């Protein structure tokens, strides 16, 4: 992929960037490694003051950052502005809580003193996607920098100006040079970076294919990795639900970010008893969405981020129809300039068809009718993914069954799945491993060190007192 800003609404190439050459990349790696030596010893108070300043800049410049995101990847402008503001929340959350989340945690044992210490790991490489070009980066960077790590960002090739703007944001916030750097490089140079001994760990948010590749290289190098990958989230609606509310939120859940969200609901699993009602409301809601220029405040659905995504989505819809799915609305790219694909609803997709098992990264919904809760859960679990899930019911027993039985990293009840700095975010199965956000997120990239201090015997100093449990692993 060329490293370039190509306006998805027009197809026009606005700016191209030369990838870093080998000496430039070497310089940045060296600077990161040097910066870690100092950054790991800075106080939480110092880091918090820089991170709070980053939050202020995100808030005061959210319009500018929002415009940049919309220009490079096409999300509606207001949602881009909201994304910049949400990044400030994550910065503030970790500025306020990192110290307590990483405080030495005493443990009672037979030793005189035992505790768990959380120590920074070093230079963390972050490989990030374009779909939330600020949020994905900030939700990794805020905890990582607060923990005393330093970061190198390899952002998606279609959002280079967002990558540079985030680097500049951290510098202006006061973080020393080298603590956060963007690397304008192609993805085929990531493996060599992971192999570099100065890289301590890797986080990747992106597709399953990228996850497999990065996870395999990290595994070979025995380096910690976190993978936040794709999803095909189920949205289950039972007869006890408020069906109108569910249908209206279903439209939002499927089309947020022009349908390009890992946690967008993609499969709508609806009980037979209310399926006609739900489908009518849902289709009407999808049809009513305004498609257009993402910079226009009235637009609800902008272009997809790249021409390739439109081609891939079109192919998945065609293959689903060939397998037996029926099209209710949409179903082919719009004949206009830019990467526009309309809201689309498929029904009767047979199990195993692309709409049932693959991730459709655009505004295409699949409605699947089921006869009872057990079949709903079976369908919910039929993909290899396991990221989020949304369940609509007013029945406590149904709610509890869904929470226990749906194979997903997140279950939201009578609400659509959303990230929140206070809650862990991540998936199971092929949606990846590890967690971001919350206390669990900040502990992904630390050395969780067990410390045990034996009481020195006063008359024979230095000799270890033997206790039960000594000399075992
Ligand atoms: P992608 O093609 O996998 O790209 C993501 C990042 O990985 C980009 O920086 C890309 O660089 C790089 N990359 C691609 N292939 C690579 C490889 N073999 N080795 C190393 N790096 C590689 O994904 P995307 O199209 O940008 O994003 C959409 C995907 O991300 C969807 O599947 C979505 O569900 C997932 N996602 C998951 C989460 C989550 O939290 N679970 C959040 C957002 C998105 P280039 O741009 O240079 O190719």
Boltz pocket constraint, residues with backbone or C-beta under 6 A from the ligand:
constraints:
  - pocket:
      binder: B
      contacts: [[A, 1], [A, 127], [A, 128], [A, 129], [A, 130], [A, 131], [A, 132], [A, 136], [A, 154], [A, 155], [A, 156], [A, 157], [A, 158], [A, 185], [A, 186], [A, 187], [A, 188], [A, 190], [A, 191], [A, 205], [A, 206], [A, 207], [A, 208], [A, 209], [A, 210], [A, 211], [A, 213], [A, 214], [A, 227], [A, 228], [A, 229], [A, 230], [A, 231], [A, 261], [A, 262], [A, 263], [A, 359], [A, 361], [A, 387], [A, 427], [A, 431], [A, 432]]
      max_distance: 6.0
